[in-house]
Amino acid sequence: MRRSTAVLCGATVVLAGSLTAVPAQADASQSAQSAQSAQASSITWKKCGTDDYPTLQCGSVKVPLDYAKPTGRKITIALSRVPHTAHRYQGPLLVNPGGPGGSGLTLAGFVASALPKAVASQYDVIGFDPRGVGKSKPALDCVPGYFNPVRPDSVPSTAAIEKANLARAKSFAKACGTKYKDVLPYINTISAVKDMDSIRKSLGAKKINYFGYSYGTYLGQVYGKLFPNRVRRLVLDSIVDPDGVWYDDNIGQDYAFDARHKALMAWIAKYNSTYKLGTDPAKIEAKWYAMRADLAKTPAGGKVGASELEDIFIPGGYYNGYWPTLAKAFASYVNDKKTDLLVKAYESIAAIDASGDNGYSIYTAVQCRDVSWPRDWKQWQKDNWKVYSKAPFMAWNNAWYNAPCAFWPTKTLKPVNVANSKLPPVLLFQATDDAATPYQGGVTVHRLLKHSSLVVEQGGGNHGISLSGNACLDKYLVKYLTDGTVPRGSGVADAVCKKTPDPKPEAAASVMSAATAGQPATAPSGARLHGLLGFRG
């Protein structure tokens, strides 16, 4: 997992002259909540603004490591805030970018700036690093450099390759269990959701508003189940299928990512005048697999082998804004026998830094603990070779990414039944061709959450679609956050929007800048958002 989000906030520093959590003047409907916030908040805020998000503030809250022992050991959850400024105050809006393992501190600044000012100014937009993540303490890093290149080929075509990959997965699970024996049992979705309610209490709010992307939608589903009376408004974008957590959902991803990879090949074929790779998508895809075979033998720049090549192209399944960069590097290798652009792309969007090591440690800790996984490796072999025969692009790469769960040292929990008739109207967003959280997840959650409304981006393949440049989608989000109104339709979807157009070849520079250089505010909103959401979440 790569996370490019800049970490902004210290978790425990308290400065003289820091800001308290007293809200601005509120309307009558929120006056009681505002008074409670002024009296009950235990968070001390300090300024931590950036050039792009100058009004950001940072703070932290202490929560129990084990909620069954509320007076026992405490851990720290790092927070960020863009405070409301409008006369009308609608309470806190917690935001989460997904993962598990994603830092949400900068996302608060993005959401507050991407929403219309008249709407954002009515909320305290609250970002947070979930337990174990980023600036929250302790922050997990089971095996620093676990993804350093060059890794074994992801496709276990020989017993030796499979043995090498299995050894890596087993060693990672063992290292986590040894290094974080006292913490690992408490890194899971239910505990993270209870942390969210601790944040609510520390903010002095009777209810929260919540906006989650990707895995953040599962946090929202579980929060709604555990604390239905604490939910005021709930927005879920790119929705995790709760019926498949987590083994089956990952299998489902493999088919969807293969389809998105084929969509990239078709896009390249459309621009043959630029990339000169041909006009037949199937033949272009064959050239990609030939490139992969070459790199398995001779890694580019000593960094990009077969597994790393997959790492480079997987982000294209999350966001088509990366397609021009990927196509240019692909074409340069095939047509000119040059590897420099592949290496540059790897360093820009695929290489794992320390925050990525932390993110992956939390990803595995949460998913492996949340539910039971097959412990017999023969089951993994059977299932993943079956997928590979039909959808080879990400099948084994994804399998090894999750393989530590076959050897995880903690006991597992039971899946949460998120079916819910107690929530207020909920707003759901889902693209029909999303690879990371396939369309069925949106349909399933729409059915399970009785008062939900589903807005669909027809033909869209990006992961994370609101506040990403589609005005049709955003009008529903703005209306909901303004007054709670949701669309109501008679079909599976309550509203349908056309997809955001695919990029043009010349779009590469601005997107890569946004994805790799701290998401400058001048970049397109889609590029800024996807730089914050990261991959594998």
Order of alpha helices (4+ residues) and beta strands (2+ residues): alpha-beta-beta-beta-beta-alpha-alpha-beta-alpha-alpha-beta-alpha-beta-alpha-alpha-alpha-alpha-alpha-alpha-alpha-alpha-alpha-alpha-beta-alpha-beta-alpha-beta-alpha-alpha
